[in-house]
Amino acid sequence: MTMEEKIRFKLNDKQTELVTDPTQTLIWVLRNHFGLTGTKYGCGTGFCGACTVLIDNEPVRSCQMAISDVAGKSVVTIEGLAKNGKLHPVQQAFVDHDALQCGYCTPGMILTAVALLRKNPKISRKQIIEGLEDNYCRCGAHVRIIDAVEDASKVMKGGK
Amino acid sequence: MKKEREIKNEAARDAESPGMKRRSFIKILGGGIIIFFQPWNSLDLLAIPAEQGRSLTKDYNAFLHIAEDGTISCYTGKIEMGQGIITSLAMEMADDLNVPFEKVKMVMGDTDLCPYDAGTWGSQSTQTFGPAMRAATAEAKGVLLDLASAQLGVPASQLEVKDGIVFDTKNQKSTVSYAQLAKGKKLEKYLDVKPAPEDYTKFTYVGKSFKRVDSVEKVTGKAKYTGDLKFPGMVFARILRPPSHGAKMTSVDVSGAEKIDGVKVVRDGDLIAVISENKDKADEAIVKIKAEYTFDEMKVNDKTVFEWMVKADSRSNVVRTGGDLAEGRKISVKVFENEYHDPYIAHAPIETHTALAQFEGDKLTVWASTQSPFGLQDNIVRDLGLTREKVRVITPYVGGGFGGKAAYQQGVEAARLAKATGKPVMLVWSRDEEFFYDTFHTANVIKVNSGVDKSGNITFWDYQVWFAGTRGAEIIYEVPHFKTTSYSENRNVFPVQPFSTGPWRAPNNNSNTFAREVQIDIMASAAGMDPLDFRLKNLKDEKMIACLKSVADKFGYVPGKTPTGRGIGIACGHDAGTWVAEIAEVKVDKITGKVQVVRVAATQDMGLCVNPEGALIQMEGCITMALGYTFSEEVHFEGGNILDRNFDTYQLPLFSWVPKIDCVILDRKDKPPRGGGEPAIIAVGAIVCNAIHDATGARLLRTPMTPERVLEALKKV
């Protein structure tokens, strides 16, 4: 019998708890238990970045993280990014630039970019490219993604 | 072969009518006006894979519905996988009905609701489906105007429509909306209309750029892909896989898996799977199954495959021949003989093949990431022994296809497991399974022998292609003595090959364009001519000439005899009815062998461009995706074992690789629309190869051009 544990953490700004096998991976708990399916399975090994979520503002590959490791932390998924029905500037920039095709890598791409811009509001194009380097997009939306993140950085300098 | 199938289909038609005409969609849709139409043409016919085993009927295979609340819906078996037809088809329909673009709803890839469609591939949606849809829509508008005429008591010729409101041009206060016309109606109309060229000056939406309609859903995580669905009692399945293609199981011990909490082992014939409500437990359990195998695999690997291919099969097909090759050789001052190699490459969509299967009573519904919902339906019908009426396939958003999801094994597997367990079964292939069962782009060999005379005219062209087939194998240049021979075309499945192969974005045109355009570049260089001048001198195709001139202009191309040291490469070709020319500028690090593409310019003649923004995205996507096959993508294998099983060794293009991209779409509003999802990918390998040569004098004759291979080529300079 697997021992279950009670795990408390903040999920998209709301305190939450669940009793579960602590070794479960964060991605499948988010998707299957919480129904937050914007977090995508892509490779299961942390290479592609489709499952990226923010944990205490850091981008983390949720397929590589056990649910027990988020205890006491704050997890933000793509569903938690828009506030009061208003898209986050990075989401809005992706829409404005058509910075996606199939859209499957998009949540991970956006959350990685959000973390980048939080750390470095005056980010350069080169730094954006370096920061997104480990996220894969198969459709080839790269140029537009870079443009979108660059645009969002300009909007966010306004204090958002 | 094809002939036979057509005749059989003809005979089978009446007997096997899927009954679109018999089946009243009004019942399902609850009233309004339905216009049925059929976009069949020869291209559709050719696109039906034999394995679907479905007769071609004269049935109507798409329709538009004007609901009683005025909602306009287009029902089509096409699917949306990122290519953007959910936006562009809606634009076309809105244009012809004079309704606001956002009022048009696309209902896609549902075998119960949508009429038959062979599959979404070959850049056919816009060039084949679109014009038929437009013609039908124009007819539909005529039907609506007739209804309005009766209602308003004025002749239809006196009526016009704006934003879904029909008004009397002589009394603009006299109006009736489409919604009012559809109210209380139960009307089905069947149209046999032939697409006719249209007056593009009357377009409201078509030809103007529109943003994707699916982006807000996709940036908020709300967009539903197959794996995002969930039903009560749903279990996740993992299937036991052989270690290599061709391996046969001799014994299996599932006790380790059975010991895991909440896990059940399921057997259905040759299928051994574990199921659990908990995905992690299923993942944990599947690796606990111990199985032994015997191996009877092909003794071929990624290094020996090219030699093997040339010897494998002698079936040949002379595609095109003219003049006399011997005579051509005689009049040549220089002769060039080269062999080009291209490896197996993976589709590697970020969404792996996924399916959810659920029985309700005896009716099975399968949600699947597939490019061919009807193909999957037919395979399920065949493999599970069900009737077509009892199998419904629904296609949510697809997370990338590129031809790889023209194969749909996962849908059949999920269906079998749902039957075996009586539960809704979610099957998400792991990345490992995705690589193992991918229907790779086939490796291939192309030999080109050619010559030039002292004035720089191409004298002869002897082109032999193994396994890559003929898409893009046209000569395109003016040559008096020529022959194109294709060996082992369509010999693409296991065990003829070490594993199954299939269409990969612009199937094999990448390989053929690479060989042709590199050979041309070699000839131009040896003839002491600028590669653009050499092409223009040997071309009569005006569309190609226009594309080359346009791209040269966009790039700011300055002629020079290669290698100039500048690192500029040019190439051209056509695919899916669209003509394309591209120029690249590269920087080569002669110490590491690493090549950086600095910029790419591309010009495309695609006829009428429905949504320029969408078409540009596709061009950029093609160019970016192509960097993979150009620099890194190659499936390594030994016998039937795939050695690359994830993104650690199989390298997709990275952000840092992406050049500045400048695209031009020529204004051809008066010409029919052509394909846009694939053409721009075909020339990228060649422009980079030619640019590497221009930069360094090093000549590579294969893809991918890895740093090691660049260094090797540099040694020979």
Interface residues (C-beta under 8 A of the other chain):
Chain A: M1 T2 D21 T23 Q24 T25 W28 R31 N32 G35 L36 T37 G38 T39 K40 Y41 G42 C43 G44 T45 F47 C48 A50 T77 I78 E79 L81 A82 L87 Q91 F94 V95 D96 D98 L100 Q101 C102 G103 Y104 C105 T106 P107 I110 I129 E130 L132 E133 N135 Y136 C137 R138 C139 G140 A141 H142 V143 R144 I145 I146
Chain B: M81 G82 Q83 G84 K211 R212 D214 S215 V216 E217 K218 V219 T220 G221 K222 A223 K224 Y225 G227 D228 K230 D261 N278 K279 D280 D283 A348 P349 I350 E351 T352 Y397 V398 G399 G400 G401 F402 V428 S430 R431 E613 I617 E620 G621 C622 I623 T624 M625 N646 F647 D648 L652 P653 L654 F655 S656 V658 I661
